[in-house]
Amino acid sequence: MAKTNKLKDYVIAPDPNAPRLTRAVTGVDHEGHQTRISVVEERPLTIFLNSQEIVTAMTIGDYPDYLALGFLRNQGMLRDGETVTGVEYDEDLETVIVRTDGQTTYEEKLKKKTRTSGCAVGTVFGDMMEGLEGKVLPDLEVRTSDLYTLASTINRTPSLYLEAGAIHGTVLCQGDRPLVYMEDVGRHNAVDKIAGWMLAEGISPDDKLLYTTGRLTSEMVIKTALMGIPALASRSGFTAWGVEIAQEVGLTLIGRMRGKRFVCLAGDERLKRDADPDAVPDEDRKHRRKSAEGEP
């Protein structure tokens, strides 16, 4: 696994210059001129839990260990207290095997699949709401000054999106500081990588905020709540069920976060408005990042 120095370092992942994550493709532009651009790679990764094949995910191919761990954790297949004894990645076979000290018996759960609204087609096995019953998240105060700082910092961070587009970003934050930045073709993959990193490094979710470029759908809210993170923010908009679930579990839900503007549809009582919006500069157009769906 990639090594981090706990929370002392700002971990940027993936490297926008990594050769395996993008490919140069030649085409023609609107005037008929030849042009060469970078496009994001997309490849399959089959995840096993011990000897049981669970799913094949389409991903850009980085951090397969974190993706596998986070996916299994968010699906309820890695339970609290269960020991992970190893993670084995085979690049040639495009497989990753997560090994635990327990038995794997998920045949019945795997029979029920929900195709989610996640881009690159998200999949939830079993009951989508499993694990949320009685869930109450930590009561985290969210400062508006931190939101404004995070938005500006993240927009200026080197990323695959700025290099090639067509990709989602997810960032784990603490206060006004980004900690880990993950990207992928599906926002659910990017979130699962964050979950896997937190599991591998033993990071507490209690004082964290999760930032995403994707829509705040039921899937995104459920994953965030299952991870125990008390606040979720996005540049994009909401779905009604996502808002409803956030209200039920006590998740602070902030969307349409652009420059000085945002909308909070759950947990507004936990916002501390310690910054004057009129003192916040508008986003510089050259750093303006749209969501991967292109929502304005």
C-alpha positions in Angstrom: 0.0 0.0 0.0 1.0 3.6 -0.5 2.5 5.0 2.7 1.3 8.1 4.4 2.6 10.0 7.4 -0.8 9.9 9.2 -2.3 13.3 9.1 0.9 15.4 8.8 1.1 15.2 5.0 -1.3 16.5 2.4 -1.6 13.4 0.2 -2.4 14.1 -3.4 -3.6 11.1 -5.4 -3.4 10.3 -8.1 -0.4 11.9 -9.7 -1.7 13.8 -12.8 1.6 13.0 -14.6 1.5 9.3 -14.0 1.8 7.7 -17.4 -0.6 4.8 -16.8 -3.6 6.9 -15.8 -4.0 8.9 -19.0 -3.4 8.2 -22.7 -2.6 10.6 -25.5 -5.2 10.3 -28.4 -5.1 12.1 -31.7 -8.2 13.5 -33.3 -9.5 16.6 -35.1 -11.1 19.7 -33.7 -14.1 21.7 -34.8 -12.1 23.4 -37.6 -10.7 20.1 -38.9 -7.2 20.6 -37.5 -5.4 17.6 -36.0 -5.2 17.8 -32.2 -3.7 15.5 -29.6 -5.2 15.4 -26.1 -4.9 13.3 -22.9 -7.8 11.1 -22.0 -8.3 9.2 -18.8 -7.7 5.5 -18.7 -10.5 3.0 -17.7 -9.8 -0.6 -16.9 -11.5 -3.4 -15.0 -10.5 -4.5 -11.5 -11.9 -7.7 -10.0 -12.2 -7.7 -6.2 -12.1 -10.9 -4.2 -12.8 -11.3 -0.5 -10.7 -14.4 0.4 -11.7 -17.0 -2.2 -15.1 -15.3 -3.1 -15.3 -13.1 -6.2 -17.3 -10.0 -5.3 -17.4 -7.6 -8.2 -15.5 -6.2 -11.2 -15.2 -2.4 -11.0 -14.3 -0.1 -13.8 -11.6 2.2 -12.5 -8.6 4.3 -13.6 -6.3 1.7 -12.0 -4.6 3.5 -9.2 -4.7 2.5 -5.5 -6.4 -0.9 -6.1 -5.7 -1.8 -2.5 -7.6 1.2 -1.0 -10.4 0.8 -3.6 -10.9 -2.9 -2.6 -10.8 -2.3 1.1 -13.1 0.7 0.9 -15.6 -1.0 -1.4 -15.8 -4.0 0.9 -16.1 -1.8 4.0 -18.9 0.3 2.5 -20.7 -2.8 1.4 -20.7 -4.1 5.0 -18.5 -7.1 4.0 -15.7 -6.0 6.2 -17.2 -5.6 9.7 -15.9 -3.6 12.6 -13.3 -5.6 14.5 -12.6 -8.0 11.6 -8.9 -8.3 10.9 -7.5 -7.9 7.4 -4.6 -10.2 7.1 -3.4 -9.2 3.7 -4.2 -7.4 0.4 -2.8 -8.9 -2.8 -2.8 -7.1 -6.1 -2.0 -8.8 -9.4 -1.5 -6.2 -12.1 -1.4 -8.7 -15.0 -4.7 -10.4 -13.9 -6.2 -7.1 -12.9 -7.4 -8.6 -9.6 -7.1 -7.7 -5.9 -7.7 -10.2 -3.1 -8.5 -8.9 0.4 -7.8 -11.7 3.0 -9.3 -11.7 6.5 -9.2 -14.0 9.5 -12.9 -14.9 9.1 -15.1 -16.9 6.8 -16.7 -15.3 3.6 -20.3 -16.3 3.1 -22.0 -13.6 1.1 -23.8 -15.8 -1.6 -27.3 -14.6 -0.6 -26.3 -11.0 -0.3 -24.7 -11.0 -3.7 -27.9 -12.1 -5.3 -29.6 -8.8 -4.6 -28.0 -5.9 -6.6 -29.0 -2.3 -6.8 -27.7 -0.3 -9.8 -27.2 3.1 -8.3 -27.1 6.6 -9.8 -23.3 6.6 -9.6 -21.5 7.3 -12.8 -19.5 4.3 -14.3 -22.5 2.4 -12.8 -22.4 2.0 -9.0 -23.6 -1.3 -7.5 -24.8 -1.9 -4.0 -25.3 -5.5 -2.8 -28.1 -6.4 -0.4 -30.1 -3.7 1.3 -28.9 -0.2 0.5 -29.8 1.0 4.0 -28.1 -1.8 5.8 -25.9 -0.5 8.6 -27.7 2.9 8.9 -30.5 1.8 11.4 -29.9 3.8 14.6 -26.8 5.5 13.0 -26.1 8.9 14.7 -23.1 10.8 13.4 -20.8 13.0 15.5 -22.0 16.6 16.1 -19.3 18.4 14.1 -19.3 22.2 13.8 -18.5 23.3 10.3 -17.1 26.8 9.8 -17.9 28.7 6.7 -14.4 30.1 6.6 -13.1 26.5 6.3 -15.5 25.8 3.4 -14.3 28.8 1.5 -10.6 27.9 2.1 -11.2 24.3 1.1 -13.0 25.3 -2.1 -10.1 27.6 -3.2 -7.4 25.1 -2.2 -9.0 22.1 -3.9 -9.7 24.0 -7.1 -6.0 24.8 -7.4 -4.7 21.4 -6.6 -3.0 19.5 -9.5 -5.4 16.8 -10.6 -6.3 14.4 -13.4 -9.5 16.5 -13.9 -7.4 19.5 -14.9 -5.2 17.3 -17.1 -7.8 15.3 -18.9 -11.3 16.0 -17.5 -14.1 13.3 -17.4 -13.3 12.3 -13.9 -14.6 12.8 -10.3 -12.6 14.0 -7.3 -13.2 13.2 -3.6 -11.2 14.9 -0.8 -11.0 14.0 2.9 -10.7 17.2 4.9 -10.1 18.3 8.5 -11.0 21.9 9.3 -9.6 24.0 6.4 -7.0 21.3 5.4 -7.4 18.7 2.6 -5.8 15.4 3.8 -6.3 12.9 1.0 -7.4 13.6 -2.6 -8.6 10.7 -4.7 -10.0 10.7 -8.3 -11.8 8.1 -10.5 -14.2 7.7 -13.3 -17.0 7.0 -10.8 -17.5 9.1 -7.7 -18.3 5.9 -5.8 -14.8 4.6 -6.6 -13.2 7.8 -5.4 -15.1 7.6 -2.1 -14.3 3.9 -1.6 -10.6 4.8 -2.1 -10.9 7.3 0.7 -12.6 4.7 2.9 -9.9 2.2 2.2 -7.2 4.6 3.1 -8.9 5.5 6.4 -9.3 1.8 7.2 -5.7 1.0 6.4 -4.3 3.9 8.3 -6.7 3.7 11.3 -8.0 7.3 10.7 -10.9 8.5 12.9 -13.8 10.0 10.9 -15.2 12.0 13.8 -13.8 15.5 12.9 -13.6 15.1 9.1 -15.5 16.5 6.1 -15.8 14.7 2.8 -15.7 16.9 -0.4 -16.8 15.6 -3.7 -17.4 16.9 -7.2 -20.3 14.5 -7.7 -24.1 14.8 -7.1 -25.2 14.3 -3.5 -27.3 11.2 -4.2 -28.5 8.6 -1.8 -25.5 6.5 -2.5 -23.0 9.2 -1.7 -24.9 10.1 1.5 -25.1 6.4 2.6 -21.4 5.8 1.9 -20.4 8.9 3.9 -22.6 7.9 6.8 -21.3 4.4 6.9 -17.8 5.8 7.0 -18.8 7.8 10.1 -18.0 11.1 8.5 -20.3 13.8 9.8 -20.2 16.4 7.0 -20.4 16.1 3.2 -19.9 18.9 0.7 -20.1 19.1 -3.1 -19.9 21.5 -6.0 -23.0 19.7 -7.4 -26.6 19.5 -6.4 -28.8 17.1 -4.4 -31.4 14.4 -4.8 -34.4 14.3 -2.5 -33.6 10.9 -1.0 -30.0 11.9 -0.4 -31.3 14.9 1.6 -33.8 12.8 3.5 -31.2 10.3 4.6 -28.8 13.0 5.6 -31.4 14.6 7.8 -32.2 11.2 9.4 -28.6 10.3 10.4 -27.5 13.8 11.3 -25.2 14.4 8.4 -24.4 18.0 7.5 -25.1 18.2 3.7 -23.8 21.2 1.7 -24.1 21.4 -2.1 -23.7 23.9 -5.0 -20.5 25.1 -3.3 -19.0 27.6 -5.8 -16.9 30.5 -4.7 -18.8 32.3 -1.9 -22.1 30.5 -2.6 -23.4 27.2 -1.2 -26.7 25.7 0.0 -27.1 23.6 3.2 -30.1 21.2 3.1 -29.3 19.2 6.3 -27.5 20.1 9.5 -27.6 23.9 9.0 -27.7 24.3 12.8 -24.1 23.0 12.9 -22.8 25.7 10.5 -20.8 28.5 12.2 -21.0 31.5 9.9 -17.6 33.0 10.8 -16.8 34.5 7.4 -18.3 37.4 5.5 -19.4 36.1 2.0 -18.8 39.6 0.6 -15.2 39.3 1.5 -14.7 36.1 -0.4 -13.4 36.6 -3.9 -15.2 35.0 -6.9 -13.6 31.9 -8.4 -10.9 32.6 -10.9 -12.3 31.3 -14.2 -9.1 29.5 -15.0 -9.4 27.6 -11.8 -13.1 27.0 -12.0 -13.9 23.4 -11.7 -17.3 22.0 -12.9 -18.6 18.7 -11.7 -17.9 15.7 -14.0 -21.6 15.8 -15.0 -21.1 19.4 -16.3 -23.8 20.8 -13.9 -23.4 24.5 -13.7 
